[in-house]
Amino acid sequence: MRHTTAPDIAPDGSALAFILRDDADPDGLPVAMQAPLVNGVLGDARRIDIPTSGPAVAVRYSPHAHWLAVEVAPSGTERTEIWLVSTDPDDDSAVPLRDDTDAKTSLVEWDAGHLAVDAVRGDGLAEGRLVSPVDGSVQIIDRRVDGKLVAANAGHALMRVGPRANRELLLIGPDGSWRPLLPPQPGATTDAGLILPPREDGEPVMLVCSDHHSDRRRVLRVHAKNGVMRDRELIHYREADGEIWAEYAGGEVRRGFLVGTRTGDTLSFRYSHLNTDGETASGRCTSEVTVDAAGRFRLLETWTWESREGSGTSVVEELSAVTTAGTCTLP
């Protein structure tokens, strides 16, 4: 039996890379594979040879599909390392991306033309790095004990810090400055996330997995503006017989609810929540349901506070992230 895992499609749609474990193989080790894609049809796959023993763990295409980064575990140990190979079938060269002081290196993602790498040195110090596939030059994103780079995009990065059951993410700016992504909360775990493509104003927007101010894991959409972090839980709307309802939380909102009706493409509801200072607030909202070019729902909201002065508009976008009780999965 053949088992495939960890697929990654080339950004230009020309090829697919994946990890293959073939029970008929005498070695039985997972290997990295690459196959061409022509008009949506997968061609014959070829093995990507890495000059080291041990199973392949992950593969990542560069933005222009010129390079493929392969993470392997030599001799099956946890001391993983990264090799860079060309996607050209006629070029069988493989270059290791490691420092002599590294105990372990792991793939994170490509940030434009650089590979984001999480590295643990022999002295236990963790480094987040951006590595150039052209000349091998390295830019240090962040360096600290017991840290882990989890995301890097458009000059920003997320670094996980803290012991198990008390973890948080730090947002690293292009200038190397950092700050906690969410307000500190002892016992909370915020340990996974990704940075979305930058908005027109350059403000970073993140999706993170966290149980911050909650008794369950959930996906939070977080953005930074003027140095102030704000976040809001992804709202899972429910509908039955023209009635809509939802629960939300995050940031300054400890717990919130909304309930209303749907008539055609219009949602009308009232919302009420309790904030972290123990104060309540409420208002009303009308949302127009639209669909964008990618086929995702967008809610164009017009809201007005009823418990205080203020009104405004906002946009709620459908995301592919999925959350269930006790589980947190990011795309």
BAFI-339773 format. One record per residue: chain; x, y, z of N, C-alpha, C in turn; residue number from 1; residue in one letter. Coordinates in steps of 0.05 Angstrom, whole numbers. Example, Ala and Ser with C-alpha at 12.3 -4.5 7.8 and 13.67 -1.06 7.14 Angstrom:
  chaine      nu      nv      nw     cau     cav     caw      cu      cv      cw  num  residu
       A     264    -114     156     246     -90     156     264     -66     156    1       A
       A     257     -45     142     273     -21     143     258       1     157    2       S
END
This chain:
  chaine      nu      nv      nw     cau     cav     caw      cu      cv      cw  num  residu
       A      17     -24       0       0       0       0      18      25       0    1       M
       A       9      46     -14      24      71     -16       9      92      -1    2       R
       A      23     107      16      11     128      33      24     155      25    3       H
       A       8     175      19      18     201      13       8     221      34    4       T
       A      26     239      42      20     260      62      34     286      54    5       T
       A      27     307      69      41     333      67      43     343      39    6       A
       A      22     345      23      24     355      -4      29     385      -5    7       P
       A      43     394     -26      47     422     -31      47     427     -61    8       D
       A      29     445     -70      27     450     -99      44     474    -106    9       I
       A      58     473    -129      74     496    -138      56     520    -142   10       A
       A      65     544    -134      48     568    -137      37     573    -165   11       P
       A      52     564    -186      43     568    -213      26     544    -223   12       D
       A      21     525    -205       4     502    -212      17     482    -231   13       G
       A      43     483    -233      57     466    -253      65     439    -241   14       S
       A      65     436    -215      75     411    -203      63     407    -175   15       A
       A      65     383    -165      57     376    -139      79     360    -125   16       L
       A      86     368    -101     105     353     -85      91     341     -61   17       A
       A     101     318     -51      87     305     -29     107     285     -16   18       F
       A      99     274       7     114     254      20     101     227      15   19       I
       A     117     207       7     106     180      -1     119     159      17   20       L
       A     102     142      28     112     118      42     100      94      28   21       R
       A     117      77      17     108      54       1     114      29      18   22       D
       A      93      14      25      97     -11      41     114     -31      26   23       D
       A     114     -30       0     130     -49     -16     160     -42     -17   24       A
       A     167     -18      -8     195     -10      -8     209     -24      15   25       D
       A     231     -37      10     246     -52      31     254     -33      54   26       P
       A     261      -9      48     269      10      70     244      19      86   27       D
       A     222      23      71     197      32      85     198      60      95   28       G
       A     217      76      86     219     104      96     204     123      78   29       L
       A     191     143      90     178     164      74     198     179      57   30       P
       A     192     184      32     210     199      14     195     222       2   31       V
       A     210     242      -7     199     265     -21     195     259     -50   32       A
       A     172     266     -61     166     261     -89     156     287    -103   33       M
       A     159     288    -129     149     310    -145     137     300    -171   34       Q
       A     114     311    -178     101     302    -203      91     327    -217   35       A
       A      92     327    -244      82     350    -260      52     350    -260   36       P
       A      41     374    -263      12     378    -266       7     391    -293   37       L
       A      -7     378    -311     -13     388    -337     -43     388    -341   38       V
       A     -55     412    -343     -84     414    -346     -99     400    -324   39       N
       A     -88     402    -300    -101     389    -277     -96     359    -275   40       G
       A     -81     348    -292     -75     319    -292     -47     314    -281   41       V
       A     -45     296    -261     -20     291    -248      -4     271    -265   42       L
       A      21     278    -271      39     261    -287      54     241    -270   43       G
       A      74     229    -282      90     209    -267     107     223    -246   44       D
       A     106     212    -222     122     223    -200     150     213    -200   45       A
       A     169     230    -192     197     222    -189     206     227    -161   46       R
       A     224     211    -152     235     213    -125     255     236    -124   47       R
       A     254     252    -103     274     273     -98     296     261     -80   48       I
       A     319     258     -92     341     245     -77     355     265     -59   49       D
       A     356     259     -34     371     275     -14     394     258      -4   50       I
       A     418     269      -4     442     253       4     445     250      34   51       P
       A     424     239      47     425     233      75     405     211      81   52       T
       A     410     195     101     391     174     108     369     185     126   53       S
       A     346     172     125     324     181     143     300     189     128   54       G
       A     277     190     141     252     197     128     249     227     121   55       P
       A     235     232      99     227     260      92     203     267     109   56       A
       A     202     292     118     182     301     136     163     321     123   57       V
       A     174     340     107     157     361      95     170     372      70   58       A
       A     154     384      52     164     397      28     150     423      24   59       V
       A     165     443      13     153     470       8     165     481     -17   60       R
       A     147     489     -36     156     503     -61     162     532     -55   61       Y
       A     182     543     -69     187     572     -68     165     586     -84   62       S
       A     162     613     -80     140     627     -94     141     625    -124   63       P
       A     165     623    -136     167     621    -165     171     592    -174   64       H
       A     169     573    -156     171     544    -161     199     537    -173   65       A
       A     219     553    -168     246     546    -177     260     527    -157   66       H
       A     251     529    -132     264     513    -111     244     497     -95   67       W
       A     253     475     -84     237     459     -66     253     453     -41   68       L
       A     242     462     -18     256     457       7     245     431      19   69       A
       A     263     413      27     255     387      38     266     384      66   70       V
       A     248     379      85     257     373     113     259     343     117   71       E
       A     281     334     127     286     306     132     295     301     161   72       V
       A     292     276     170     300     269     197     322     248     195   73       A
       A     347     256     194     369     236     191     368     214     211   74       P
       A     370     189     201     369     165     218     344     163     235   75       S
       A     323     178     227     297     177     242     297     192     268   76       G
       A     317     209     273     319     224     298     302     249     296   77       T
       A     300     264     318     286     289     319     304     313     311   78       E
       A     329     307     304     347     328     296     344     334     266   79       R
       A     321     345     259     314     349     231     332     369     218   80       T
       A     334     368     191     350     387     176     336     392     149   81       E
       A     344     414     136     331     423     111     351     422      88   82       I
       A     342     411      66     357     411      41     342     426      20   83       W
       A     357     441       4     345     456     -18     353     443     -45   84       L
       A     332     437     -61     337     424     -87     323     441    -109   85       V
       A     333     437    -133     320     450    -156     296     434    -165   86       S
       A     276     448    -176     253     433    -187     258     424    -215   87       T
       A     281     430    -226     289     421    -253     297     391    -251   88       D
       A     283     373    -265     289     344    -264     317     338    -272   89       P
       A     330     355    -288     357     349    -298     378     359    -278   90       D
       A     370     373    -257     389     383    -237     384     367    -211   91       D
       A     403     349    -205     400     332    -181     417     342    -157   92       D
       A     425     367    -158     441     377    -136     423     382    -112   93       S
       A     434     380     -88     420     385     -63     438     399     -44   94       A
       A     429     421     -32     446     438     -15     433     439      13   95       V
       A     449     432      34     438     433      61     437     462      71   96       P
       A     416     469      85     413     495      97     416     492     127   97       L
       A     440     492     136     445     489     164     472     502     172   98       R
       A     474     508     197     498     519     208     512     497     225   99       D
       A     538     498     227     552     478     242     543     476     271  100       D
       A     532     498     282     523     499     310     494     489     313  101       T
       A     480     483     292     452     476     294     449     447     304  102       D
       A     430     444     322     422     417     331     397     408     315  103       A
       A     382     427     305     357     421     291     348     444     275  104       K
       A     338     439     250     325     460     234     299     450     223  105       T
       A     279     467     222     252     459     213     241     479     193  106       S
       A     226     469     173     213     487     154     190     502     167  107       L
       A     187     527     160     164     543     168     147     550     143  108       V
       A     158     567     126     145     574     101     163     592      85  109       E
       A     156     598      60     171     617      44     159     645      48  110       W
       A     177     664      53     169     692      55     181     707      31  111       D
       A     165     711      11     175     721     -15     197     703     -25  112       A
       A     221     713     -30     242     697     -41     260     684     -20  113       G
       A     253     686       5     269     674      27     254     652      41  114       H
       A     269     632      50     257     610      65     258     616      95  115       L
       A     235     616     108     234     620     137     240     593     150  116       A
       A     259     594     169     269     569     182     269     573     212  117       V
       A     259     552     226     262     552     255     286     535     262  118       D
       A     305     546     276     330     531     282     335     531     312  119       A
       A     345     508     322     353     506     350     383     499     350  120       V
       A     398     517     362     427     513     363     435     493     384  121       R
       A     460     484     383     469     464     402     468     473     431  122       G
       A     469     500     436     467     510     463     438     514     472  123       D
       A     419     506     456     391     508     463     378     534     455  124       G
       A     392     553     444     381     578     435     366     575     409  125       L
       A     342     585     408     325     583     384     328     608     367  126       A
       A     329     604     341     331     626     322     310     624     300  127       E
       A     297     646     294     280     648     270     297     660     248  128       G
       A     299     647     225     316     657     204     302     660     177  129       R
       A     312     678     161     304     680     133     329     673     116  130       L
       A     328     652     100     351     643      85     347     647      56  131       V
       A     367     659      43     366     663      14     374     637      -1  132       S
       A     358     627     -19     366     603     -34     388     609     -55  133       P
       A     392     635     -61     411     642     -82     440     641     -72  134       V
       A     445     655     -49     472     656     -39     475     644     -11  135       D
       A     453     635       1     455     623      28     457     643      50  136       G
       A     455     669      44     457     689      65     433     686      85  137       S
       A     438     693     110     418     689     131     412     716     145  138       V
       A     386     721     149     377     743     165     363     732     190  139       Q
       A     372     741     213     360     732     238     335     748     244  140       I
       A     313     734     246     287     748     253     286     753     283  141       I
       A     292     732     298     290     734     327     307     712     339  142       D
       A     317     716     364     334     696     377     327     697     407  143       R
       A     319     673     418     313     672     446     312     643     456  144       R
       A     314     639     482     313     612     493     285     602     492  145       V
       A     281     576     485     255     563     485     234     577     467  146       D
       A     244     588     445     226     601     425     222     582     401  147       G
       A     203     589     385     198     574     360     185     592     340  148       K
       A     196     595     316     184     610     294     161     594     283  149       L
       A     137     607     281     114     592     271     103     604     245  150       V
       A     110     630     239     100     642     214     117     666     207  151       A
       A     119     671     181     134     695     171     122     703     144  152       A
       A     115     728     142     104     738     117     105     768     116  153       N
       A     113     779      93     114     808      88     129     823     109  154       A
       A     151     812     119     168     826     137     161     822     167  155       G
       A     138     811     172     129     806     199     132     776     206  156       H
       A     133     769     231     137     741     239     123     737     266  157       A
       A     116     711     271     104     703     296     123     684     310  158       L
       A     131     689     334     149     673     350     135     662     374  159       M
       A     134     635     378     122     623     401     142     623     424  160       R
       A     132     631     448     149     631     472     133     620     495  161       V
       A     147     612     516     134     603     541     133     573     543  162       G
       A     130     563     568     128     534     572     101     523     564  163       P
       A      99     497     562      74     484     555      52     492     575  164       R
       A      28     496     564       4     505     580       6     534     588  165       A
       A      26     548     579      27     577     584      42     591     562  166       N
       A      34     585     537      48     595     514      34     619     501  167       R
       A      50     636     489      39     659     475      55     664     450  168       E
       A      45     681     432      58     688     407      67     717     409  169       L
       A      91     722     399     102     749     397     101     758     368  170       L
       A      92     782     363      93     793     335     119     808     332  171       L
       A     136     798     312     162     811     307     158     829     283  172       I
       A     165     854     285     163     874     264     186     874     245  173       G
       A     184     887     222     206     888     203     232     900     214  174       P
       A     229     917     235     252     930     247     264     914     270  175       D
       A     253     889     275     263     872     296     249     877     323  176       G
       A     232     897     325     217     902     350     196     880     354  177       S
       A     188     875     378     168     854     384     150     863     406  178       W
       A     126     850     407     107     854     428      88     831     429  179       R
       A      76     825     452      57     802     453      34     807     434  180       P
       A      25     786     421       3     788     402     -23     792     417  181       L
       A     -27     779     440     -51     782     456     -43     791     484  182       L
       A     -61     803     499     -55     810     526     -47     786     543  183       P
       A     -27     788     561     -19     765     577     -42     753     593  184       P
       A     -43     727     594     -63     713     610     -50     687     620  185       Q
       A     -43     685     646     -31     661     656     -48     636     651  186       P
       A     -36     615     642     -50     590     637     -62     588     609  187       G
       A     -61     609     594     -72     608     566     -51     597     547  188       A
       A     -61     585     526     -43     574     505     -49     586     478  189       T
       A     -31     601     467     -33     612     440      -7     603     426  190       T
       A      -9     582     410      16     569     401      18     564     371  191       D
       A      -2     571     355      -1     567     326     -14     590     312  192       A
       A      -5     597     288     -17     619     274      -5     623     247  193       G
       A     -17     640     231      -6     648     205     -12     677     201  194       L
       A       4     689     183       1     717     176     -11     719     148  195       I
       A     -34     733     146     -48     735     121     -33     755     103  196       L
       A     -39     754      76     -27     774      58     -32     802      68  197       P
       A     -13     820      65     -16     847      77     -39     862      64  198       P
       A     -52     879      80     -73     896      71     -61     921      57  199       R
       A     -79     937      45     -69     961      31     -55     980      49  200       E
       A     -63     981      75     -50     999      94     -25     988     106  201       D
       A     -17     963      98       6     950     109       3     939     136  202       G
       A     -21     940     148     -25     930     174     -26     900     175  203       E
       A     -10     886     192     -10     857     192     -36     846     204  204       P
       A     -46     825     192     -70     811     202     -62     782     205  205       V
       A     -69     770     228     -62     743     234     -86     726     241  206       M
       A     -84     699     236    -102     679     246     -86     662     266  207       L
       A     -96     660     290     -81     645     310    -100     625     325  208       V
       A     -89     603     335    -103     584     351     -98     590     380  209       C
       A    -119     593     396    -116     602     423    -140     594     440  210       S
       A    -135     591     467    -157     588     486    -158     613     503  211       D
       A    -147     635     493    -146     661     508    -174     670     515  212       H
       A    -179     675     540    -206     684     550    -228     665     541  213       H
       A    -222     639     542    -242     619     534    -236     593     547  214       S
       A    -256     575     548    -252     548     558    -248     528     536  215       D
       A    -243     538     512    -238     520     489    -219     533     469  216       R
       A    -207     517     453    -189     527     431    -207     537     409  217       R
       A    -198     559     397    -212     571     375    -193     587     357  218       R
       A    -203     595     334    -188     611     316    -195     641     320  219       V
       A    -174     657     324    -178     686     327    -166     700     303  220       L
       A    -180     721     294    -169     739     274    -159     763     289  221       R
       A    -133     769     286    -120     789     302    -107     809     283  222       V
       A    -110     835     289     -95     855     273     -83     876     292  223       H
       A     -62     888     283     -47     908     298     -51     935     284  224       A
       A     -58     955     300     -61     982     289     -51    1002     310  225       K
       A     -33    1018     300     -21    1039     318     -10    1027     343  226       N
       A       2    1003     341      15     991     364      -4     978     384  227       G
       A     -30     978     378     -50     966     396     -61     940     383  228       V
       A     -59     918     398     -68     893     387     -98     889     393  229       M
       A    -112     881     373    -141     875     376    -146     848     363  230       R
       A    -166     834     374    -173     808     362    -203     803     365  231       D
       A    -213     784     349    -241     777     350    -243     748     341  232       R
       A    -259     733     355    -263     705     347    -277     704     320  233       E
       A    -270     684     304    -285     680     280    -313     670     288  234       L
       A    -333     685     279    -360     679     287    -371     657     269  235       I
       A    -382     636     281    -395     614     267    -425     620     267  236       H
       A    -436     632     246    -464     638     244    -480     612     241  237       Y
       A    -503     611     254    -522     589     251    -549     599     242  238       R
       A    -563     584     226    -589     592     215    -608     569     215  239       E
       A    -633     574     222    -654     554     220    -681     569     218  240       A
       A    -696     562     197    -723     574     193    -722     604     193  241       D
       A    -702     616     181    -701     645     180    -689     659     204  242       G
       A    -682     643     225    -670     654     249    -640     651     248  243       E
       A    -625     671     257    -596     669     258    -586     675     287  244       I
       A    -564     662     294    -552     667     320    -523     660     320  245       W
       A    -508     671     339    -479     665     341    -469     674     368  246       A
       A    -446     663     376    -431     671     400    -403     679     392  247       E
       A    -393     700     404    -366     709     398    -351     718     423  248       Y
       A    -325     720     420    -308     729     443    -281     735     432  249       A
       A    -264     748     449    -237     754     440    -230     783     446  250       G
       A    -204     788     451    -195     816     456    -208     827     481  251       G
       A    -222     850     478    -235     862     501    -262     850     507  252       E
       A    -271     832     489    -297     819     493    -293     792     507  253       V
       A    -305     789     531    -303     764     545    -323     744     534  254       R
       A    -347     753     529    -368     735     518    -389     752     505  255       R
       A    -398     745     481    -418     760     467    -437     742     452  256       G
       A    -461     752     447    -482     737     433    -495     756     413  257       F
       A    -505     744     391    -522     759     373    -545     741     364  258       L
       A    -568     753     359    -591     738     350    -609     756     332  259       V
       A    -621     744     312    -637     760     294    -650     743     272  260       G
       A    -655     755     250    -670     742     228    -655     746     201  261       T
       A    -662     729     182    -652     733     155    -676     734     136  262       R
       A    -676     755     119    -696     758      98    -681     762      72  263       T
       A    -681     741      55    -666     742      30    -636     744      36  264       G
       A    -624     765      26    -595     769      30    -589     790      52  265       D
       A    -608     794      69    -605     814      91    -608     801     118  266       T
       A    -588     806     135    -589     797     163    -594     821     180  267       L
       A    -613     818     199    -619     838     219    -617     826     246  268       S
       A    -600     837     263    -597     825     290    -588     845     310  269       F
       A    -591     838     335    -580     853     357    -558     837     371  270       R
       A    -538     852     381    -515     839     394    -512     850     422  271       Y
       A    -500     834     440    -495     843     467    -471     827     477  272       S
       A    -453     841     491    -430     827     502    -421     838     529  273       H
       A    -404     822     542    -391     829     567    -362     833     562  274       L
       A    -350     856     570    -322     860     564    -305     852     588  275       N
       A    -278     853     584    -260     844     605    -260     861     630  276       T
       A    -273     885     629    -275     902     653    -301     896     668  277       D
       A    -317     877     658    -342     870     671    -365     888     663  278       G
       A    -362     903     641    -383     921     631    -398     908     608  279       E
       A    -423     914     605    -439     904     583    -443     926     562  280       T
       A    -447     917     537    -453     936     515    -470     921     495  281       A
       A    -487     936     481    -505     924     462    -511     943     439  282       S
       A    -521     932     417    -528     948     394    -543     932     373  283       G
       A    -548     944     350    -562     930     329    -546     932     303  284       R
       A    -551     913     285    -535     912     261    -552     901     238  285       C
       A    -547     911     214    -558     901     189    -535     893     171  286       T
       A    -536     868     160    -514     858     143    -526     850     116  287       S
       A    -512     858      95    -519     849      68    -500     825      61  288       E
       A    -512     803      53    -497     779      46    -488     781      16  289       V
       A    -462     780      11    -452     781     -16    -432     758     -20  290       T
       A    -424     754     -45    -404     733     -51    -382     746     -68  291       V
       A    -357     741     -60    -334     754     -74    -326     737     -98  292       D
       A    -305     745    -112    -297     732    -137    -288     703    -132  293       A
       A    -278     698    -107    -269     671    -100    -291     653     -91  294       A
       A    -316     663     -91    -338     647     -82    -343     646     -52  295       G
       A    -329     664     -37    -332     665      -8    -353     686       0  296       R
       A    -367     680      21    -387     699      31    -374     722      44  297       F
       A    -386     746      40    -378     770      54    -403     784      65  298       R
       A    -401     792      90    -423     807     103    -415     836     105  299       L
       A    -431     853      92    -426     882      94    -444     893     116  300       L
       A    -431     899     139    -446     906     163    -449     936     167  301       E
       A    -472     944     176    -477     972     185    -489     970     213  302       T
       A    -473     980     233    -481     975     261    -483    1002     276  303       W
       A    -499    1001     298    -503    1024     315    -505    1014     344  304       T
       A    -489    1027     361    -491    1021     389    -518    1031     400  305       W
       A    -530    1016     418    -554    1025     432    -548    1031     462  306       E
       A    -526    1020     472    -519    1025     500    -501    1050     503  307       S
       A    -491    1060     481    -474    1084     481    -474    1097     453  308       R
       A    -462    1119     451    -461    1133     425    -441    1119     406  309       E
       A    -447    1120     380    -428    1109     361    -442    1091     341  310       G
       A    -431    1091     316    -441    1074     295    -418    1071     274  311       S
       A    -422    1052     256    -401    1049     236    -407    1025     217  312       G
       A    -388    1018     201    -390     996     183    -366     977     186  313       T
       A    -370     953     178    -348     933     178    -354     911     158  314       S
       A    -334     895     153    -337     873     134    -329     847     147  315       V
       A    -346     827     145    -339     800     156    -336     782     132  316       V
       A    -312     768     131    -306     751     108    -305     722     116  317       E
       A    -315     705      98    -314     676     103    -285     667     100  318       E
       A    -276     650     118    -249     639     117    -251     609     117  319       L
       A    -229     596     107    -229     567     105    -220     553     131  320       S
       A    -213     569     151    -205     557     177    -229     543     189  321       A
       A    -224     521     204    -244     505     216    -238     502     246  322       V
       A    -258     506     263    -253     502     291    -274     483     302  323       T
       A    -266     465     320    -284     449     335    -274     448     364  324       T
       A    -291     439     382    -283     438     410    -258     421     413  325       A
       A    -238     434     425    -213     419     430    -195     417     406  326       G
       A    -203     427     383    -187     424     359    -185     451     346  327       T
       A    -161     457     335    -157     482     322    -141     477     297  328       C
       A    -152     482     273    -139     476     248    -138     502     231  329       T
       A    -114     508     221    -111     531     204    -105     522     175  330       L
       A    -113     537     155    -108     528     128     -79     529     121  331       P
END
